[in-house]
Amino acid sequence: MKYTPENTNIAVIGGGNIGTQFACVCSAKGYDVHVFSSKPELYDGTVEVVDEFENVTVAKLNKVTADIGEAVEGCQIIIITHPAFRLKSVADQLLPYIKKDMNLCVLPGTGGAEFAFRECLKAGATLFGLQRVPTVARLEKYGKRVRCEGLRSELFLASIPSNKAEDLASFMSNLWGIPCSVLPNYLSVTLTPSNPILHTTRLRTLFADYEVGKVYDRNPLFYGEWSDESSELLIACDGELQEMLKIMNKLDLHNVQSLKLHYESETVEAMTKKLSSIKSLHNLASPMKQTEGGWLPDFNSRYFTADFPYGLAIIEELATVLNYNAPNIKNTMDWYRKVTGDTNCLDLGAYGIHSLEDIYELYLGFLGPHHDNV
């Protein structure tokens, strides 16, 4: 099926950075767009995207509502932009309204979306996600305007079932005007070593000396002041993930590209130079909050609440299932648990994943009565 403005309505779940951007872009391309927001009163009917060249795109929204059932009614594509720790809650809210022709897009597609939306898949929905979002997006005014820069040259998409991916990739390519390539399986999205390794290794080294009562005298730039110590841990965790991929050799995971390749940086020094010089990220502050006498890590930031328990933790748990020793990944997760007090551990066994064969069954096998083998 070709998803065109003539036969497709789109619902956007979430009014943050990515949600506002996608709502505007989809509407500007001619799609009817519904937005689900907890604060619909802050919308005036139009949204705006400002690009890095100060070009402004203004687009009309067809509906903004705090009722998720009303938001998705009559929509064929549902774009979900909530952080990973909210995905299960969104899935539970959506489940009563799932129809067989619905396509659930999680942006980005990491964070264990295939686990959170398992029941929706069984009900006949298709899940698809991107390895990385199309651009860096920063909200300037909720319900109104987002600033975006750094459009990627190519996107990568996977779906469950995988036989839906071609048409969905065509939709995404037409939406953004750049190629969108199909990945062979959804694990290629889940294991994308982006934020789950990028953010977590930086945080562990940035706040390595943190203990209760410690206050920092400044808030350093997260990327602009990137250190060799952070690069060293990043490369070590990235290397452990790449070794895990070799164990799962029945799955085509060649698109889970090493961060050394992604950033074209083979050494610690090269990685530090690269990450500290990315223009669109350079001036971003670290996830901290100001307090009396200085600054504290903001453990409520998505950098903590999403990228550790719904990012690196998935890789850690897969290593356990694979009987692979990943000391740098494990030690980074142990540090997170120590400083935040969040001792919850992801249990893939709850999703029936106890062995390598179970991993193959999830990503290559049968998902339910409404789907063909994927």
C-alpha positions as CSV (number, residue, x, y, z in Angstrom):
1,M,0.0,0.0,0.0
2,K,1.2,3.5,-0.8
3,Y,0.5,5.9,2.0
4,T,-0.5,9.2,0.3
5,P,-2.5,12.2,1.6
6,E,-5.5,10.9,-0.4
7,N,-5.7,7.6,1.5
8,T,-3.9,8.2,4.8
9,N,-4.6,10.2,8.0
10,I,-1.9,10.6,10.6
11,A,-2.0,10.9,14.4
12,V,0.9,12.2,16.3
13,I,1.2,11.1,19.9
14,G,3.0,13.8,21.9
15,G,3.6,17.5,21.5
16,G,7.3,17.7,22.2
17,N,10.3,18.3,20.0
18,I,9.8,15.4,17.5
19,G,6.0,15.4,17.8
20,T,5.7,19.1,16.8
21,Q,8.2,18.6,14.0
22,F,6.4,15.6,12.5
23,A,3.0,17.1,12.9
24,C,4.1,20.2,10.9
25,V,6.0,18.3,8.2
26,C,3.1,15.8,7.7
27,S,0.5,18.5,7.4
28,A,2.7,20.6,5.1
29,K,2.8,17.5,2.8
30,G,-1.0,17.5,2.6
31,Y,-1.9,14.8,5.2
32,D,-4.7,15.3,7.7
33,V,-3.0,15.4,11.1
34,H,-4.4,14.7,14.5
35,V,-2.3,15.5,17.6
36,F,-2.7,13.8,21.0
37,S,-1.5,16.2,23.7
38,S,-2.1,16.5,27.5
39,K,-2.3,20.3,26.9
40,P,-4.5,20.9,23.9
41,E,-5.5,24.3,25.1
42,L,-2.0,25.6,24.3
43,Y,-2.5,25.0,20.5
44,D,-4.1,27.6,18.2
45,G,-4.5,25.3,15.2
46,T,-1.2,25.8,13.4
47,V,2.4,24.7,14.1
48,E,5.7,25.9,12.7
49,V,9.1,24.5,11.9
50,V,12.1,26.8,11.6
51,D,15.1,25.3,9.8
52,E,18.8,26.1,10.2
53,F,18.5,28.6,7.4
54,E,15.7,30.4,9.2
55,N,13.1,29.2,6.7
56,V,9.7,28.8,8.4
57,T,7.1,26.2,7.5
58,V,3.6,26.8,8.8
59,A,1.0,24.0,8.7
60,K,-2.6,23.5,9.9
61,L,-3.6,20.7,12.3
62,N,-7.0,19.0,11.7
63,K,-7.5,18.1,15.4
64,V,-5.8,18.5,18.8
65,T,-7.2,16.4,21.6
66,A,-6.4,14.9,25.0
67,D,-8.5,11.9,24.1
68,I,-6.2,9.3,22.6
69,G,-9.1,7.3,21.0
70,E,-10.4,10.5,19.3
71,A,-6.8,11.3,18.1
72,V,-6.3,7.9,16.4
73,E,-9.8,7.5,15.0
74,G,-9.6,7.1,11.2
75,C,-5.8,7.3,11.1
76,Q,-3.7,4.7,9.3
77,I,-0.3,5.9,10.7
78,I,0.2,6.7,14.4
79,I,3.5,8.5,15.1
80,I,4.5,7.9,18.8
81,T,7.1,10.4,20.1
82,H,6.9,9.7,23.8
83,P,10.1,8.7,25.6
84,A,10.9,5.0,26.1
85,F,9.7,4.8,29.7
86,R,6.2,5.9,28.6
87,L,5.9,3.5,25.7
88,K,4.2,0.7,27.6
89,S,1.6,3.2,29.0
90,V,0.9,4.5,25.5
91,A,0.6,1.0,24.2
92,D,-2.0,0.1,26.9
93,Q,-4.0,3.3,26.0
94,L,-3.9,2.5,22.3
95,L,-4.8,-1.2,22.6
96,P,-8.6,-0.8,22.7
97,Y,-8.4,1.3,19.5
98,I,-6.1,-0.9,17.4
99,K,-7.3,-1.8,14.0
100,K,-5.6,-4.2,11.5
101,D,-4.7,-1.4,9.1
102,M,-2.9,0.7,11.8
103,N,0.8,1.3,11.5
104,L,2.5,2.4,14.8
105,C,5.7,4.4,14.3
106,V,8.0,4.8,17.3
107,L,10.5,7.7,17.0
108,P,13.2,6.8,17.5
109,G,12.5,3.1,17.3
110,T,14.9,2.2,20.1
111,G,13.9,1.6,23.7
112,G,12.3,-1.8,23.4
113,A,9.3,-0.8,21.4
114,E,8.7,-4.3,20.2
115,F,8.3,-5.4,23.9
116,A,6.0,-2.5,24.9
117,F,3.7,-2.9,21.9
118,R,3.6,-6.7,21.9
119,E,-0.1,-6.8,22.5
120,C,-0.8,-4.3,19.8
121,L,1.1,-6.4,17.4
122,K,-0.9,-9.4,18.4
123,A,-4.1,-7.4,17.8
124,G,-3.0,-6.9,14.2
125,A,-1.1,-3.6,14.2
126,T,2.3,-3.1,12.4
127,L,5.2,-1.6,14.3
128,F,7.9,0.4,12.6
129,G,10.7,2.6,13.7
130,L,13.7,4.5,12.6
131,Q,17.3,3.9,13.8
132,R,17.6,7.7,14.3
133,V,15.3,10.7,14.0
134,P,15.6,12.8,10.8
135,T,17.0,15.9,12.4
136,V,17.9,17.5,15.7
137,A,14.7,19.2,16.9
138,R,14.3,21.7,19.8
139,L,11.0,23.0,21.0
140,E,10.8,26.8,21.2
141,K,7.1,27.1,22.2
142,Y,4.9,24.2,23.1
143,G,2.0,23.7,20.7
144,K,3.5,26.2,18.3
145,R,7.1,26.2,17.1
146,V,10.1,23.9,16.9
147,R,13.6,24.6,15.6
148,C,15.3,21.9,13.5
149,E,18.7,21.4,12.0
150,G,21.0,18.8,10.6
151,L,18.7,16.8,8.2
152,R,20.3,13.4,7.7
153,S,21.3,12.2,4.2
154,E,19.5,8.9,4.7
155,L,17.1,7.2,7.1
156,F,16.9,3.5,8.1
157,L,13.6,1.8,8.9
158,A,12.5,-1.6,10.1
159,S,9.0,-3.1,10.8
160,I,7.3,-6.0,12.4
161,P,6.1,-7.8,10.3
162,S,9.1,-7.0,8.0
163,N,7.1,-7.4,4.8
164,K,5.4,-4.0,5.5
165,A,8.7,-2.1,5.6
166,E,9.1,-1.2,1.9
167,D,5.8,0.8,1.7
168,L,6.5,2.5,5.1
169,A,10.0,3.4,4.0
170,S,8.6,4.9,0.8
171,F,6.2,7.0,2.9
172,M,9.1,8.2,5.2
173,S,11.3,9.0,2.2
174,N,8.6,11.0,0.5
175,L,7.9,12.9,3.7
176,W,11.5,14.0,4.2
177,G,12.8,14.1,0.6
178,I,15.7,11.8,1.4
179,P,16.3,8.0,0.9
180,C,14.9,5.7,3.5
181,S,16.4,2.2,3.4
182,V,14.8,-0.9,4.8
183,L,16.5,-2.9,7.5
184,P,16.2,-6.7,7.6
185,N,14.8,-6.9,11.1
186,Y,13.6,-4.8,14.0
187,L,16.6,-5.8,16.2
188,S,18.7,-3.7,13.8
189,V,16.7,-0.7,15.2
190,T,16.6,-1.8,18.8
191,L,20.4,-2.2,19.0
192,T,21.3,1.0,17.3
193,P,24.3,2.2,19.4
194,S,23.1,5.8,19.4
195,N,21.8,7.3,22.6
196,P,21.9,4.1,24.7
197,I,25.7,4.1,24.4
198,L,26.4,7.7,23.5
199,H,24.5,9.3,26.3
200,T,25.2,6.7,29.0
201,T,28.9,6.5,28.6
202,R,29.2,10.3,28.7
203,L,27.0,10.6,31.8
204,R,29.0,7.9,33.7
205,T,32.3,9.7,33.0
206,L,30.9,13.2,33.5
207,F,29.5,12.3,36.9
208,A,32.0,9.5,37.9
209,D,32.7,11.2,41.2
210,Y,29.1,11.9,42.1
211,E,27.8,11.0,45.6
212,V,24.9,12.3,47.7
213,G,25.7,15.8,48.8
214,K,28.1,16.6,46.0
215,V,27.4,19.8,44.2
216,Y,29.2,20.8,40.9
217,D,30.3,24.4,40.3
218,R,29.2,24.5,36.7
219,N,27.1,22.8,34.0
220,P,29.5,21.7,31.2
221,L,28.5,21.3,27.6
222,F,27.5,17.8,27.0
223,Y,29.0,17.5,23.6
224,G,31.1,20.7,23.2
225,E,33.3,19.7,26.2
226,W,33.3,15.9,25.4
227,S,36.4,14.2,27.0
228,D,38.8,11.5,26.0
229,E,37.6,9.5,29.1
230,S,34.1,9.5,27.7
231,S,35.3,8.5,24.2
232,E,37.3,5.6,25.7
233,L,34.3,4.2,27.5
234,L,32.1,4.8,24.5
235,I,34.4,2.8,22.2
236,A,34.7,0.0,24.8
237,C,30.9,-0.4,25.2
238,D,30.4,-0.1,21.4
239,G,33.0,-2.9,20.9
240,E,31.2,-5.2,23.3
241,L,27.9,-4.7,21.4
242,Q,29.7,-5.5,18.1
243,E,30.9,-8.8,19.6
244,M,27.4,-9.6,20.6
245,L,26.2,-9.2,17.1
246,K,28.6,-11.9,15.9
247,I,26.9,-14.4,18.3
248,M,23.5,-13.7,16.7
249,N,24.7,-14.8,13.3
250,K,21.4,-16.0,12.0
251,L,20.2,-12.4,12.0
252,D,21.4,-9.9,9.5
253,L,22.7,-7.1,11.8
254,H,25.2,-5.5,9.5
255,N,23.3,-2.2,9.8
256,V,24.0,-2.0,13.5
257,Q,27.0,0.1,12.6
258,S,29.8,0.7,15.1
259,L,29.9,4.2,16.4
260,K,33.5,4.3,15.3
261,L,32.2,4.0,11.7
262,H,29.2,6.2,12.2
263,Y,31.4,9.0,13.5
264,E,34.3,8.1,11.3
265,S,36.6,8.0,14.3
266,E,38.8,5.0,15.0
267,T,40.7,6.4,18.0
268,V,39.8,8.0,21.3
269,E,41.3,11.3,20.3
270,A,39.5,11.3,16.9
271,M,36.2,10.5,18.6
272,T,36.6,13.3,21.1
273,K,37.4,15.8,18.3
274,K,34.4,14.6,16.2
275,L,31.8,14.7,19.0
276,S,32.9,18.0,20.4
277,S,32.7,19.7,17.0
278,I,29.2,18.7,15.7
279,K,27.6,22.1,15.1
280,S,24.0,21.1,15.8
281,L,24.9,19.5,19.2
282,H,27.9,21.7,20.3
283,N,26.1,24.1,22.7
284,L,23.8,21.6,24.4
285,A,24.2,21.7,28.2
286,S,24.4,18.6,30.3
287,P,21.3,17.2,32.1
288,M,21.7,19.1,35.3
289,K,19.6,21.3,37.5
290,Q,20.7,24.4,39.4
291,T,20.6,24.3,43.2
292,E,21.8,26.3,46.1
293,G,25.6,26.6,45.6
294,G,25.9,25.0,42.2
295,W,24.6,22.2,40.0
296,L,23.3,18.6,40.4
297,P,22.7,15.8,37.9
298,D,19.1,15.8,36.8
299,F,18.1,12.2,37.3
300,N,14.7,13.0,35.9
301,S,16.1,13.9,32.5
302,R,15.4,11.5,29.6
303,Y,19.1,11.0,29.4
304,F,18.8,9.0,32.6
305,T,15.2,7.8,32.6
306,A,15.2,6.5,29.0
307,D,18.8,5.8,27.9
308,F,19.8,3.6,30.8
309,P,16.7,1.5,31.7
310,Y,15.3,1.4,28.2
311,G,18.5,1.6,26.2
312,L,21.7,0.2,27.6
313,A,19.7,-2.2,29.9
314,I,18.3,-4.0,26.8
315,I,21.9,-4.5,25.5
316,E,23.0,-5.7,29.0
317,E,20.1,-8.1,29.3
318,L,20.8,-9.5,25.8
319,A,24.4,-10.1,26.8
320,T,23.1,-12.2,29.7
321,V,20.8,-14.2,27.4
322,L,23.8,-14.7,25.1
323,N,26.1,-15.7,28.0
324,Y,28.5,-12.9,26.8
325,N,30.6,-11.0,29.3
326,A,30.2,-7.3,28.7
327,P,32.0,-5.7,31.6
328,N,32.0,-2.1,30.4
329,I,28.2,-2.2,29.7
330,K,27.5,-3.9,33.0
331,N,29.6,-1.6,35.0
332,T,28.0,1.4,33.4
333,M,24.5,0.1,34.3
334,D,25.7,-0.7,37.8
335,W,26.9,2.9,38.2
336,Y,23.5,4.1,37.1
337,R,21.7,1.9,39.6
338,K,24.0,3.1,42.4
339,V,23.7,6.9,41.8
340,T,19.9,6.9,41.0
341,G,18.7,4.1,43.3
342,D,16.8,2.6,40.4
343,T,17.5,-1.1,40.9
344,N,14.9,-2.4,38.5
345,C,16.3,-4.8,36.0
346,L,14.9,-5.5,32.5
347,D,13.7,-9.1,32.4
348,L,13.6,-10.4,28.8
349,G,12.3,-13.7,30.3
350,A,9.0,-11.9,30.9
351,Y,8.7,-11.7,27.1
352,G,9.7,-15.3,26.6
353,I,13.3,-14.6,25.7
354,H,15.6,-17.1,27.6
355,S,18.0,-18.2,24.9
356,L,19.6,-17.4,21.5
357,E,16.8,-19.4,19.8
358,D,14.2,-17.3,21.5
359,I,15.8,-14.2,20.1
360,Y,15.6,-15.7,16.6
361,E,11.9,-16.6,17.2
362,L,11.0,-13.0,18.2
363,Y,12.7,-11.3,15.2
364,L,12.3,-14.0,12.6
365,G,9.3,-16.0,13.7
366,F,5.5,-15.8,13.9
367,L,4.0,-12.9,15.9
368,G,0.3,-13.8,16.1
369,P,-2.8,-14.8,14.2
370,H,-3.0,-11.7,12.1
371,H,0.6,-11.7,10.8
372,D,2.5,-13.8,8.3
373,N,5.9,-15.1,9.3
374,V,8.4,-12.3,9.6
